Amino acid sequence: MVRAVADRAFLPTKNLLEQVGDMMILTGKVLISALRPPYPYGTEFVQQFMFALRLCWFPLAISTIAFGYGAPGLQAGNFLTLFGAIDRLGGFFVLSTIREFGPFVTAIILAGVGGTAITADLGARKIREELDALQVLGVDPIKNLVVPRFLALMIVTGLFNIYALIFGIFGGILATLTFQAPLGPFFATLLSNASTTDLWGSVVKCTLFGAIIAIVACYKGMTASGGAEGVGRAVNQGVVITFLAIFAFNYVFTQTLLATHPEISVIK
């Protein structure tokens, strides 16, 4: 009886660890398949890239402007106005938008829009036994379905990060104008605090966010079961797992970057 209770108590943890292990194995298989010839997924890669591009550009633009104008813009501006330091808002945007908000908003939009579409697509194929049929025909589902989605989501997420930074800074410009402050000091402190480390760190981090989104979405789609209800459950679980993985990875990446480049932790 005690063992049965213990098994039930630790079952969620056991399932979580098993899923994490399976995702790591899938990551290894995807990397090997992506590097090993032949490369038959060119058309699928372009289609997935354009699909994510069309699906996510408008929600990302609206979200980044809203986030840039709201949290780091108006809220930080209200605080800096108390000390007569509204000219430092540009330096704060390096810390908030370039390092954190830009990659985060990009990852959230891509996970919520693109990742769910991938999970639903592969999940529908799984419950219709299309993936099993491909294996019977000698077609590798990982190379032909997972690899193009993995590469497309990584590249489009990295590119969208630059797009998000531009619109996020535009939100900061709107916030500066709202406080009737000149834009010169905003850009002066923005450029004096921004460094190449901030920019490449933001792009690399967001690209790796795309890899996490793709792996989780493909794994949950390819392991879906239980008909249409199971696909919906897989989509929900995929979004939650993706957000948790992104938050955890962001903490490790940011701390590692600050430890190796301590000069970027100082706002001038």
C-alpha positions as CSV (number, residue, x, y, z in Angstrom):
1,M,0.0,0.0,0.0
2,V,2.8,2.4,0.9
3,R,4.5,1.7,-2.4
4,A,1.3,2.2,-4.3
5,V,0.8,5.6,-2.7
6,A,4.5,6.5,-3.3
7,D,4.1,5.5,-7.0
8,R,1.1,7.7,-7.4
9,A,2.7,10.6,-5.6
10,F,5.9,10.5,-7.8
11,L,4.1,9.6,-11.0
12,P,3.9,13.2,-12.3
13,T,7.6,13.7,-11.6
14,K,8.5,10.5,-13.3
15,N,6.4,11.4,-16.4
16,L,8.0,14.8,-16.5
17,L,11.5,13.4,-16.4
18,E,10.7,10.8,-19.1
19,Q,9.3,13.5,-21.4
20,V,12.4,15.7,-20.8
21,G,14.6,12.7,-21.7
22,D,12.6,11.9,-24.8
23,M,12.8,15.5,-25.9
24,M,16.6,15.5,-25.5
25,I,16.8,12.3,-27.5
26,L,14.6,13.9,-30.2
27,T,16.9,16.9,-30.2
28,G,19.9,14.7,-30.9
29,K,18.1,12.8,-33.7
30,V,17.1,16.1,-35.3
31,L,20.6,17.5,-35.2
32,I,22.0,14.4,-36.7
33,S,19.3,14.2,-39.4
34,A,19.8,17.9,-40.3
35,L,23.6,17.4,-40.8
36,R,23.5,14.0,-42.5
37,P,22.8,13.9,-46.2
38,P,20.5,13.7,-48.2
39,Y,18.6,16.9,-47.7
40,P,15.1,16.3,-49.1
41,Y,13.3,18.9,-47.0
42,G,14.1,22.1,-49.0
43,T,10.5,22.6,-50.2
44,E,9.0,21.8,-46.8
45,F,11.5,24.1,-45.1
46,V,10.5,27.1,-47.3
47,Q,6.8,26.3,-46.8
48,Q,7.2,26.2,-43.0
49,F,9.3,29.4,-43.0
50,M,6.7,31.3,-45.0
51,F,3.9,29.9,-42.9
52,A,5.4,31.1,-39.6
53,L,6.3,34.4,-41.2
54,R,2.7,35.1,-42.4
55,L,1.1,33.8,-39.2
56,C,3.2,35.7,-36.7
57,W,4.4,39.1,-38.1
58,F,1.3,41.1,-37.2
59,P,0.7,39.7,-33.7
60,L,4.4,40.3,-33.0
61,A,4.3,43.9,-34.2
62,I,1.3,44.7,-32.1
63,S,2.6,42.9,-29.0
64,T,6.1,44.4,-29.1
65,I,4.8,48.0,-29.5
66,A,2.3,47.4,-26.7
67,F,5.0,45.9,-24.4
68,G,7.5,48.6,-25.2
69,Y,5.1,51.4,-24.7
70,G,3.5,49.9,-21.5
71,A,5.9,48.2,-19.1
72,P,9.4,49.6,-19.8
73,G,8.0,52.8,-21.4
74,L,5.3,54.3,-19.3
75,Q,6.0,52.5,-16.0
76,A,9.7,53.2,-16.1
77,G,9.1,56.7,-17.4
78,N,6.8,57.5,-14.5
79,F,9.5,56.3,-12.1
80,L,12.4,58.2,-13.8
81,T,10.3,61.4,-14.0
82,L,10.2,61.5,-10.2
83,F,14.0,62.0,-10.2
84,G,14.1,64.2,-13.3
85,A,15.9,61.5,-15.2
86,I,13.6,60.8,-18.1
87,D,16.6,61.1,-20.4
88,R,17.8,57.7,-19.0
89,L,14.8,55.9,-20.4
90,G,16.9,54.9,-23.5
91,G,19.5,53.1,-21.3
92,F,16.7,51.3,-19.5
93,F,15.4,50.0,-22.8
94,V,18.7,48.3,-23.5
95,L,18.2,46.3,-20.3
96,S,14.5,45.7,-20.7
97,T,13.7,45.4,-24.4
98,I,16.9,44.3,-26.1
99,R,17.9,41.8,-23.4
100,E,14.6,40.5,-22.1
101,F,11.3,41.8,-23.5
102,G,12.2,41.5,-27.2
103,P,13.2,37.8,-27.0
104,F,10.5,36.9,-24.6
105,V,7.6,38.4,-26.6
106,T,9.0,36.9,-29.8
107,A,9.2,33.4,-28.1
108,I,5.7,33.8,-26.6
109,I,4.1,34.8,-30.0
110,L,6.0,32.0,-31.9
111,A,5.1,29.4,-29.3
112,G,1.4,30.5,-29.1
113,V,0.9,30.9,-32.8
114,G,3.5,28.8,-34.7
115,G,4.2,26.1,-32.1
116,T,0.6,25.3,-31.6
117,A,0.0,25.0,-35.3
118,I,2.9,22.6,-35.6
119,T,1.7,20.5,-32.7
120,A,-1.9,20.4,-34.1
121,D,-0.6,19.5,-37.6
122,L,1.7,16.6,-36.5
123,G,-0.9,15.5,-33.9
124,A,-3.5,15.2,-36.6
125,R,-1.1,13.2,-38.7
126,K,-0.3,10.9,-35.8
127,I,-3.9,10.0,-34.9
128,R,-4.6,9.4,-38.6
129,E,-1.6,7.0,-38.6
130,E,0.1,9.0,-41.4
131,L,3.4,8.9,-39.5
132,D,3.3,5.2,-39.2
133,A,2.5,4.9,-42.9
134,L,5.6,7.0,-43.7
135,Q,7.8,4.7,-41.7
136,V,6.3,1.7,-43.5
137,L,7.2,3.3,-46.8
138,G,10.8,3.9,-45.6
139,V,10.4,7.7,-45.2
140,D,11.9,9.1,-42.0
141,P,9.4,11.4,-40.3
142,I,12.1,13.2,-38.4
143,K,14.2,14.2,-41.5
144,N,11.2,15.0,-43.6
145,L,8.8,16.6,-41.1
146,V,10.6,17.6,-37.9
147,V,13.9,18.9,-39.3
148,P,12.4,21.5,-41.7
149,R,10.1,22.7,-38.9
150,F,13.0,22.9,-36.5
151,L,15.3,24.9,-38.9
152,A,12.4,27.1,-40.1
153,L,11.3,28.0,-36.6
154,M,14.9,28.7,-35.4
155,I,15.7,31.0,-38.3
156,V,12.4,32.8,-38.3
157,T,12.5,33.3,-34.5
158,G,16.0,34.8,-34.7
159,L,14.9,37.2,-37.5
160,F,11.8,38.1,-35.7
161,N,13.9,39.1,-32.7
162,I,15.4,42.0,-34.7
163,Y,11.9,42.9,-35.9
164,A,10.7,42.9,-32.3
165,L,13.6,45.0,-31.1
166,I,12.8,47.7,-33.7
167,F,9.1,47.8,-32.8
168,G,9.9,47.6,-29.0
169,I,12.2,50.7,-29.3
170,F,9.4,52.4,-31.3
171,G,7.2,51.8,-28.3
172,G,9.9,53.5,-26.2
173,I,9.8,56.5,-28.6
174,L,6.0,56.8,-28.2
175,A,6.5,56.7,-24.4
176,T,9.1,59.4,-24.5
177,L,6.8,61.6,-26.6
178,T,4.0,60.9,-24.2
179,F,6.1,62.5,-21.4
180,Q,6.8,65.4,-23.8
181,A,10.5,64.7,-23.6
182,P,13.0,65.2,-26.4
183,L,14.1,62.1,-28.3
184,G,17.8,63.1,-28.4
185,P,18.6,62.0,-24.9
186,F,16.6,58.8,-25.4
187,F,18.7,57.8,-28.3
188,A,21.9,59.0,-26.7
189,T,21.5,56.8,-23.6
190,L,20.2,53.9,-25.8
191,L,23.3,53.9,-28.0
192,S,25.8,54.6,-25.2
193,N,24.5,51.5,-23.2
194,A,23.8,49.2,-26.2
195,S,26.7,46.9,-27.2
196,T,27.4,44.3,-29.7
197,T,27.2,41.7,-26.9
198,D,23.6,42.8,-26.1
199,L,22.6,42.5,-29.7
200,W,24.2,39.1,-30.6
201,G,23.2,37.7,-27.2
202,S,19.6,38.7,-27.8
203,V,19.6,37.2,-31.3
204,V,21.3,33.9,-30.2
205,K,19.0,33.6,-27.2
206,C,15.9,34.1,-29.3
207,T,17.2,31.6,-31.9
208,L,17.6,29.0,-29.2
209,F,14.1,29.8,-28.0
210,G,13.0,28.8,-31.5
211,A,14.8,25.5,-31.2
212,I,13.0,24.8,-27.9
213,I,9.6,25.7,-29.3
214,A,10.2,23.5,-32.3
215,I,11.4,20.4,-30.3
216,V,8.5,20.7,-27.8
217,A,5.9,21.3,-30.5
218,C,7.1,18.4,-32.7
219,Y,7.5,16.0,-29.7
220,K,4.0,16.7,-28.3
221,G,2.5,16.4,-31.8
222,M,4.2,13.1,-32.7
223,T,3.2,11.5,-29.3
224,A,-0.4,12.7,-29.4
225,S,-3.0,10.0,-28.8
226,G,-6.7,9.8,-28.0
227,G,-8.3,11.3,-31.1
228,A,-9.1,15.0,-31.5
229,E,-9.3,15.5,-27.8
230,G,-5.8,14.1,-27.4
231,V,-4.5,16.6,-30.0
232,G,-6.1,19.5,-28.1
233,R,-4.5,18.2,-24.9
234,A,-1.1,17.9,-26.6
235,V,-1.4,21.5,-27.9
236,N,-2.2,22.8,-24.4
237,Q,0.6,20.8,-22.8
238,G,3.1,21.9,-25.5
239,V,2.4,25.6,-24.8
240,V,2.9,25.2,-21.0
241,I,6.0,23.1,-21.3
242,T,7.5,25.5,-23.9
243,F,6.9,28.5,-21.6
244,L,8.5,26.8,-18.6
245,A,11.5,25.6,-20.7
246,I,12.0,29.1,-22.1
247,F,11.9,30.7,-18.7
248,A,14.4,28.2,-17.3
249,F,16.7,28.5,-20.3
250,N,16.6,32.3,-20.2
251,Y,17.7,32.4,-16.6
252,V,20.7,30.1,-17.3
253,F,21.6,32.0,-20.6
254,T,21.4,35.4,-19.0
255,Q,23.4,34.5,-15.9
256,T,26.1,32.9,-18.1
257,L,26.2,36.0,-20.4
258,L,26.5,38.4,-17.4
259,A,29.2,36.2,-15.8
260,T,31.3,36.1,-19.0
261,H,30.6,39.8,-19.9
262,P,30.3,41.8,-16.6
263,E,30.7,45.1,-18.4
264,I,27.1,44.9,-19.9
265,S,25.5,44.8,-16.4
266,V,26.3,48.5,-15.8
267,I,23.9,51.1,-17.1
268,K,25.7,54.3,-18.0
